[in-house]
Amino acid sequence: MGVMPDTWIRDKARADGMIEPFVDRQSRDGAISFGLSSYGYDARVSPEFKIFTNVDNAIVDPKEFSDQSFVERETDVCIIPPNSFVLARTVEYFRIPRDVLVICLGKSTYARCGIIVNVTPLEPEWEGHVTLEFSNTTPLPAKVYANEGACQFLFLKGEGAPEVSYADRAGKYMGQRGVTLPKV
């Protein structure tokens, strides 16, 4: 299993719509970088945020998730409360090939500020906006900037296609748009 280079990512994005919209090279210009890199793609976070709060004394339960656990904001800068987290999504919509697994890592700019980005692997033939979790591990409020780089996706090409893909088993997060909450 190899990590795929920029040429392969570009070809798949252009020919097969693997990443839409696609930014052909790293873009900075005073922003946290995003776009195509040597062996990955740095995705942007959209301006849609679900900020977790305990105003209503809700309990976070992945089997019975309540929308009382958060407040929704559409903003260019999201403030994450101390020792809390927000859910967001990528600007980009991904369509993963059948013989590829995608791993996501947080940007070092955020990690150096105590902000951790978590995403589970994107499985073969999964598609959708990627829901992102930003955890503020600090005792201080922290900022996340919309429409700027959030995380890097690495594309691992398998030695062959799997017997059963995410699409084959009708995975519960298939085709998600917007910030998607937990499902059982």
PyMOL commands that set and color helices and strands:
alter all, ss='L'
color gray80, all
select helices_A, chain A and resi 6-16+67-69+108-111
alter helices_A, ss='H'
color red, helices_A
select strands_A, chain A and resi 2-3+19-20+35-37+40-44+48-52+70-74+77-80+85-95+100-106+115-118+127-136+142-145+149-157
alter strands_A, ss='S'
color yellow, strands_A
deselect
rebuild
show_as cartoon
